[in-house]
Structures are given as C-alpha cells and as structure tokens.
Amino acid sequence: MIIERTKNEVIFRLPVTVNLDDLQDMADLFEFKELSKNATVSQQGVDDLVKKIKKGRWTETKSKLGL
C-alpha cells in the first residue's frame, strides 16, 4: 500500500487483491468523518435521536404487521 499526499488530495494505492467490501467500509468511514467533522452534539442529543428512531421503527413495524 502506498499513501501519497498531493496539494489537493490524498491518494491510496492498493493491490487489486484488496476486498472491495472492506474498501467500501473504509470509504464510508472517511465520508462520515468528513461530513461530521464540524458537528457538535451532546450525549443527551444522541440519546434523544436514538429514542426517536427506535419509536419510529416500532410504529412502522406495527403498521406493516397490522398490529
């Protein structure tokens, strides 16, 4: 593996034998880190968001199951 930094980008050179699923996971992580680098959130904010997501999922599941 070779990592090269140019003026505008960082280039990773990998052998063709690299598992593409693993590479996609790494790309997703880098994208997440880039998108969230300036975000600030408290643990309470995260907890509230998780609670809303779980509630929404349960409501959707009940609807699909006809409960």
N, C-alpha and C positions, 0 to 999 in steps of 0.2 A: 504494500500500500504506500502511496506517495501522496502527501498533502502539500499543496502549493498555494501560496498566497500571492495574488496579484494586486494591483491598485484598487480594483473594484470587486473582487470576489475571491473565494477560497475554492480550490479545485481538489477534489478527492479522486485519485486514480486507483481503481481496484481491479483485481483479476476477474476475468469472466466467470470464474467458479464461485463468486460470491452469491449467496442465496438472495434472490430478488425480494422475497418476503421480508427477510431481515433488513435489507437495504431500505425497503419502503417504511418499515417501522422506524428506522433511524431518521429518514427524511421527514416523517410525521412528527417525530420528537423535535427536530430542528425547527420545523414550521411552527409548532406550538410555542417553543421558546421564543422565537422571533415575534410572534403575534402577541405574546403575553409579557414581554419584557418590561413594558411600562405600566402594566396593570397593578393596581393595589387593591387588596381585599382582605378583610378580617376573617378570622376563623368563623365568627358568627355569620358573616355573609355567605361563606361557603356552606355552612350547615343549613342556613335558610334555603339556599338554592337546591341543595340535595333533597331537602324535605319537599319542596315544590315539585321537583322532578319525580320523586317516588310517588307522590299523591297523584300526579297527572298520569303516570304509568298505570297505577292501580285503577283509576277511573276508566282509562282506555281499555284495559284488560277486562274489567267487569262488563263494559259495553259490548265488547266482541263476544264474550261468553254468554251474553243475555242475562246477566245476574242483576 
